[in-house]
Amino acid sequence: MTSSETIISAGGIFELGFFSPGSSNNFFLGIWYKKIPVQTVVWVANRDYPLTTPSGSILTINTDGNLVILHGRISYSVSDLSSIKNSTTSVTLLDSGNLVLRDSNSDVLWQSFDYPSDTFLPGMKLGNNKKTGRAWTLTSWRSEEDPAPGAFSVEIDPANSSQFFIMQGSKSYWTSGVWNGHIFSLMPEMRSNYIFNFSYVTNQNESYFTYNLYDNSIISRCVLDFSGQIKQLSWLENAQEWNLFWAQPKQQCEVHAICGAFGRCSQYTLPFCECMPGFEPRSSSDWNLSDWSGGCMRITRLQCGNNTPINAEKDKFLLRPKMRLPLNPQSLAVGSAQDCKLTCLNNCSCTAWAYTTRNGCSIWIGDLLNLQQFSDDESAGSDLYLRLAASDYLAISRSRGKKYEPRFLLDVLDEVAEILGKQEEAVGNSSRGCCSDCASLGLLHLVSMDEKTETKSIAATQNEASNENKIGKVNKDDELPLFSFASAWDLWKGDRALELMDPILSFPPSTSMVLRYINVGLLCVQEYAADRPTMSDVVSVLGNELSPLPAPKQSAFSAGRSVIDANSHMNRLGACSVNEVTISLLQAR
């Protein structure tokens, strides 16, 4: 049979020939339904050896009696029988879709049903031959356009428990349940057996499952899809389409590690898989074909563990809320979310962490697998903190900020602490006045911001050099911020300080951390400099939750107080800036 010819079964149901799936440039020998207009391939001979061109390809029987594909000087064995007593053989395509090789006595020497691809047709077997050791299994295609063996398989339990598993490699993620004499225990759909006649056979020679149709006019097939789901489909002649009868697992995201490393699955979006922020597909061409098994890779290398400058900005952790946590966590006995984060940060192999009241601290080393993003309407999911290079974290945070998505409060507070540390270096440990600017920053990060609010920087100059500091937020009309320290003081005095926190911020593991930052912010705007902490004090108390912290007095910015009075204590002390650093002070109106 040449590449331009085909073999059709006696009843015209199946057809054998060379084909090219989709837009692929490769060619394969396969069997498909003859009468169905949408080419539906049920078996592929040379899955692991595609032909780059059909020209010159021939299916023939060689002198040994075996079925082979000849392509130029290359010979690919479809059947590989070492001893055929009578080399006079013939091949026939049956109406069942089975391709059989027979000897001159019509005895079957070889059949395609013994070597399934991804499709389980009526009359086929799934199981194993105990005498020969041959296993009848299904193996998925790699993608819609590549019939090469994919990541998923359906296999019988090697422990002979009369159940089947769907596997990804050596990992089982679905089971049929054991055979109870009528159906598999975890497949209640089998009770509707008015279409299918199911059988499970086990004896000293073999154990296998098979099925047939009560009505042979029905066209039905069971396929292990490249998505990792096993599906039963029936052809609807009037609608001219395949109808999905059932599928397992029922949800795509229940398939083990469907999106590969650092890929997340979402049941309510198409495509189902997406790379985590800061990552990109390892193979864009594969992802475009819905082959996500290769997973994702980082866009930017991490600072930790690489030969980067000592003063390079440290890696950051990005919050991903409502996530199914990855496989293979390592549990750590630490007392807080902050300790969990620091443990992960100090381990260059740690790629993510999570902290829950129920399970405490979990960290992940290496690839993150089996991630799933739950919707806001679902109660499932936990907060996962993904390690990213600082540059990627900042870029993502900016883009998320424009969309007003939630940010994790610890990250906001860490940014404040980082800026305070830089301020300490810039103005010296003795500076108290610039603490008020930092208080503005800290409280502005915590309070509600209008969508029209824009972020502006205050330039600080030292030795005639200009440095951008991310401090201060002002309204688009250059008015005062959308909160007042008077309001902050009133809320603090009334034990309602937590109301200062913006609702778009995820709630912190410990409310004491929020109250601590607000406390420091209020201390930094005390009327008299002696009551305000130094920058060194600020860095110390924010870095250590156990450090004693005095209660603030009524703020200089509160109602009835003025910071621009010529007779004020602060004015009598003179300018608070040192080293020619200019500081912008927020003043009440």
HELIX and SHEET records of a PDB file:
HELIX    1   1 SER A  112  ASP A  114  5                                   3    
HELIX    2   2 PRO A  188  ARG A  191  5                                   4    
HELIX    3   3 GLN A  252  GLU A  254  5                                   3    
HELIX    4   4 SER A  284  ASN A  288  1                                   5    
HELIX    5   5 ALA A  337  LEU A  345  1                                   9    
HELIX    6   6 ALA A  390  LYS A  403  1                                  14    
HELIX    7   7 LEU A  409  VAL A  427  1                                  19    
HELIX    8   8 CYS A  435  LEU A  446  1                                  12    
HELIX    9   9 PHE A  485  LYS A  493  1                                   9    
HELIX   10  10 ALA A  497  LEU A  500  5                                   4    
HELIX   11  11 THR A  511  LEU A  523  1                                  13    
HELIX   12  12 ALA A  529  ASP A  531  5                                   3    
HELIX   13  13 MET A  535  GLY A  543  1                                   9    
HELIX   14  14 HIS A  569  LEU A  573  1                                   5    
SHEET    1   A 4 ILE A   7  ILE A   8  0                                        
SHEET    2   A 4 PHE A  14  PHE A  19 -1                                        
SHEET    3   A 4 PHE A  28  TYR A  33 -1                                        
SHEET    4   A 4 VAL A  41  VAL A  44 -1                                        
SHEET    1   B 3 SER A  57  ILE A  61  0                                        
SHEET    2   B 3 LEU A  67  HIS A  71 -1                                        
SHEET    3   B 3 ILE A  74  SER A  77 -1                                        
SHEET    1   C 3 SER A  90  LEU A  93  0                                        
SHEET    2   C 3 LEU A  99  ARG A 102 -1                                        
SHEET    3   C 3 VAL A 108  GLN A 111 -1                                        
SHEET    1   D 4 THR A 119  PHE A 120  0                                        
SHEET    2   D 4 SER A 220  LEU A 224 -1                                        
SHEET    3   D 4 ILE A 230  LEU A 236 -1                                        
SHEET    4   D 4 GLU A 241  GLN A 248 -1                                        
SHEET    1   E 4 ALA A 135  TRP A 136  0                                        
SHEET    2   E 4 LEU A 126  ASN A 129 -1                                        
SHEET    3   E 4 GLU A 206  LEU A 213 -1                                        
SHEET    4   E 4 PHE A 196  THR A 202 -1                                        
SHEET    1   F 4 LEU A 138  SER A 143  0                                        
SHEET    2   F 4 ASP A 146  ILE A 156 -1                                        
SHEET    3   F 4 PHE A 164  GLN A 168 -1                                        
SHEET    4   F 4 LYS A 171  THR A 175 -1                                        
SHEET    1   G 8 CYS A 273  CYS A 275  0                                        
SHEET    2   G 8 GLY A 263  CYS A 265 -1                                        
SHEET    3   G 8 LEU A 371  GLN A 373  1                                        
SHEET    4   G 8 LYS A 316  ARG A 324 -1                                        
SHEET    5   G 8 SER A 382  LEU A 388 -1                                        
SHEET    6   G 8 CYS A 350  THR A 356 -1                                        
SHEET    7   G 8 GLY A 360  ILE A 365 -1                                        
SHEET    8   G 8 GLN A 330  LEU A 332 -1                                        
SHEET    1   H 2 PHE A 279  PRO A 281  0                                        
SHEET    2   H 2 CYS A 296  ARG A 298 -1                                        
SHEET    1   I 2 ARG A 407  PHE A 408  0                                        
SHEET    2   I 2 LEU A 505  SER A 506  1                                        
SHEET    1   J 2 GLU A 454  THR A 455  0                                        
SHEET    2   J 2 LYS A 473  VAL A 474 -1                                        
SHEET    1   K 2 ILE A 458  GLN A 462  0                                        
SHEET    2   K 2 ALA A 465  ASN A 469 -1                                        
END                                                                             
